Amino acid sequence: MKIIKCLFCSNPTKVDRINIKKKINGKIVTLTNAPVFYCANCKETFISKEAQDVLIEIREKRLDEKKILFNFDEMAKAK
């Protein structure tokens, strides 16, 4: 994963892993251990392309009526 510069202050970011909560198809879905870029200077967090791809996959193909918790690593391996 390529390190990016912060979109607000242009300082380099670092890769971190967090739980992302998003509303998808009317449900709050949690993607655990998702890679993000974090700027220590201005405290902004940016979702990585890889995590965005998994969220899109959940929205389009994988959202089970009963399942609202997804692990990034498991989803990424299933691709």
C-alpha positions in Angstrom: 0.0 0.0 0.0 1.5 3.3 -1.1 1.7 6.0 1.6 -0.2 9.2 0.6 0.1 12.8 1.7 -2.6 14.3 3.8 -5.2 16.0 1.6 -5.5 18.9 4.1 -1.9 19.7 5.3 0.3 17.7 2.8 2.2 15.9 5.6 2.9 12.2 5.0 0.4 9.9 6.5 0.9 6.5 8.2 -1.0 3.3 7.6 -3.2 2.3 10.5 -5.9 -0.2 11.1 -9.3 0.7 12.6 -12.9 -0.4 12.6 -15.0 1.5 10.0 -18.7 1.9 10.5 -20.8 2.8 7.4 -24.5 2.9 6.7 -25.0 0.5 3.8 -28.5 -0.4 2.5 -30.1 1.1 5.6 -27.9 -0.8 8.1 -24.9 0.2 10.1 -22.1 -2.2 8.9 -18.8 -2.5 10.7 -15.6 -3.5 8.8 -13.0 -4.5 11.3 -9.3 -4.1 11.0 -9.6 -2.0 7.9 -6.4 -0.2 6.6 -6.6 3.6 6.6 -4.2 6.5 6.2 -3.8 8.6 9.4 -2.3 12.1 9.5 -0.7 12.7 12.9 -0.4 16.4 12.2 -4.1 17.3 11.6 -5.6 14.1 13.0 -7.5 13.3 9.7 -8.2 9.7 8.6 -8.6 8.6 5.0 -10.0 5.2 4.0 -7.7 3.2 1.8 -8.7 2.1 -1.7 -8.5 -1.5 -0.5 -11.0 -0.8 2.3 -13.2 1.1 -0.1 -13.2 -1.8 -2.5 -14.4 -4.2 0.3 -17.1 -1.8 1.4 -18.3 -1.6 -2.2 -18.3 -5.4 -2.4 -20.4 -5.6 0.8 -22.8 -3.1 -0.6 -23.2 -4.7 -4.0 -22.8 -8.4 -3.4 -22.2 -9.6 0.1 -24.6 -7.9 2.4 -26.5 -10.6 4.3 -29.7 -9.5 6.1 -28.3 -10.8 9.4 -24.6 -10.0 9.0 -23.4 -6.5 9.9 -19.9 -7.3 11.0 -17.2 -8.0 8.4 -13.4 -8.5 8.8 -11.3 -6.7 6.2 -8.6 -9.5 6.0 -11.2 -12.2 5.5 -13.0 -10.2 2.8 -9.8 -9.3 1.0 -8.7 -12.9 0.9 -12.1 -14.0 -0.6 -11.6 -11.8 -3.7 
